[in-house]
Structure formats: C-alpha cells, structure tokens
C-alpha cells in the first residue's frame, strides 16, 4: 500500500511539472508554418500558422515542437519559433463579387 501511495504522488508531481513547462512562442516573422499531425515532414499537413501567431509549446521531439492552439495539438518545426511577440502585416485579400463590391 505504501508503494502504491508513493507511486501516485510521483505520478501526480510529474503531471504537474509537464503542465507547468508549457511556454508561449510565436511563429517567426515572415514565415507561414505548416502544422503537422506528427513530428516530421512525412506526417500530413493539417493546417498552417501565419507569422506572429502565438502558440503554446507543450513538448519537443528531435527539433519538432508539439504545440497547443485553440484546444488542439499540432507539430511544427521548432526552428521557426521565437520566444517574443512580433507584428504580422498579413491581411487577407478582400473578395469581390461580380459588381466590384467587397463582401
């Protein structure tokens, strides 16, 4: 029983340490970064992040960062992350209808 209690305490401490180690990062200025399903270029691209998007790094594996964004997890190449905010000048192009008006 004593071993079980000690194991439970160690497990709880490990979970807390993992959650506390998540850190903010931003996509490097000028980069449109692929978000992948796993840590490598052979995994599927499931989205992209625009420059200066703030994400939360929750883990690392061989140069790839596991990140959390909008309650989902993705993998990105860690070399395109920075530890400070930046300003993105990206603006989506307005869509025009046949009458030349924006909508």
Secondary structure as the mmCIF struct_conf table of DSSP 4:
data_model
#
loop_
_struct_conf.conf_type_id
_struct_conf.id
_struct_conf.beg_label_comp_id
_struct_conf.beg_label_asym_id
_struct_conf.beg_label_seq_id
_struct_conf.end_label_comp_id
_struct_conf.end_label_asym_id
_struct_conf.end_label_seq_id
HELX_RH_AL_P HELX_RH_AL_P1 UNK A 2 UNK A 20
TURN_TY1_P TURN_TY1_P1 UNK A 21 UNK A 21
STRN STRN1 UNK A 23 UNK A 27
HELX_LH_PP_P HELX_LH_PP_P1 UNK A 28 UNK A 28
TURN_TY1_P TURN_TY1_P2 UNK A 29 UNK A 30
STRN STRN2 UNK A 33 UNK A 36
BEND BEND1 UNK A 37 UNK A 40
TURN_TY1_P TURN_TY1_P3 UNK A 41 UNK A 42
BEND BEND2 UNK A 43 UNK A 43
HELX_LH_PP_P HELX_LH_PP_P2 UNK A 44 UNK A 44
STRN STRN3 UNK A 45 UNK A 49
TURN_TY1_P TURN_TY1_P4 UNK A 51 UNK A 52
STRN STRN4 UNK A 54 UNK A 61
TURN_TY1_P TURN_TY1_P5 UNK A 62 UNK A 63
STRN STRN5 UNK A 64 UNK A 69
TURN_TY1_P TURN_TY1_P6 UNK A 70 UNK A 71
STRN STRN6 UNK A 72 UNK A 77
HELX_RH_3T_P HELX_RH_3T_P1 UNK A 78 UNK A 80
STRN STRN7 UNK A 81 UNK A 82
BEND BEND3 UNK A 83 UNK A 84
HELX_LH_PP_P HELX_LH_PP_P3 UNK A 92 UNK A 95
STRN STRN8 UNK A 96 UNK A 96
TURN_TY1_P TURN_TY1_P7 UNK A 98 UNK A 99
BEND BEND4 UNK A 100 UNK A 100
STRN STRN9 UNK A 102 UNK A 102
#
